[in-house]
Amino acid sequence: MRHWTLDDINWDRFDPAKVDPDLLCAVKAAAMVEGNGGDYGIYLARVFHDDPLFRQAAQDWSKEEIQHGEALGRWAMLADPSFSYAASFKCFTDGYKIPLEAERSVRGSRAGELVARCIVETGTSTYYTALMEATEEPVLKEICRHIAADEFRHYKLFYSHLKRYLEQEHLGLWGRIRIVLTRLGESEDDELAYAYYAANHPGERYQRKRFSRAYARRVYPVYRRGHVERAIAMVLKAAGLHPTGRLNRLISKIAFWFLRSRVRRLGAAG
């Protein structure tokens, strides 16, 4: 099936009156992270250097991620003509680097790397679904619909290869859970903070805590309970646990409470 392109987007439906300034800031940052799929593709190709099947899948994935960045960046330039996707992306990649020279996964094994990739795709598919439902701007809604579908498909892609590598490497349940928790704990690392900085405040001094909070203050409010429950199901599946049922309900309840509490604290901090 043919993958969508930027030419498939109905750009002439863009409505500047429906652009939310906070979501615009978040989209600019998201464009940086998505556009960096090229470097992640290089990293994965090195880690899986002797697996041509996965290398091809990772290459195709990388191209789609780059296209996501281009689509979001083009929309952001429509919404804010002073914004330059190319200039901001250069600022981002000049300041934020991933270990392209690595020949082994930073997760300790290839199965561990694929667990971590599943967690990333969980976050992105959930985020773009939530963003699609939060925005009233029709072009952004269309872009997010395409990206959310891609990211869910990417989750299934990485999960299918994870099953293959679990048979070879025998990463146990606790090992998978450890990687899941570690990757979730990295959700507020330098990547998102630096992406927000490069996209929205490139001329200022980088302050991780400041820009991490600024990003979270604009992104966290778009999530609803259903988004959290769906994300928890995907996380549990990647961890090797039953994705639905009592455990999902319990963790989802705690996660949603934490999320809303964080939104309130961020709002109070201004």
Secondary structure, 3 states (H helix, E strand, C coil): CCCCCHHHCCHHHCCHHHCCHHHHHHHHHHHHHHHCHHHHHHHHHHHCCCCHHHHHHHHHHHHHHHHHHHHHHHHHHHHCCCCCHHHHHHHHHHHCCCCCCCCCCCCCCHHHHHHHHHHHHHHHHHHHHHHHHHCCCHHHHHHHHHHHHHHHHHHHHHHHHHHHHHHHHCCCHHHHHHHHHHHHHCCCCHHHHHHHHHHHCCCCCCCHHHHHHHHHHHHHHHCCHHHHHHHHHHHHHHHCCCCCCHHHHHHHHHHHHHHHHHHHHHHHHC
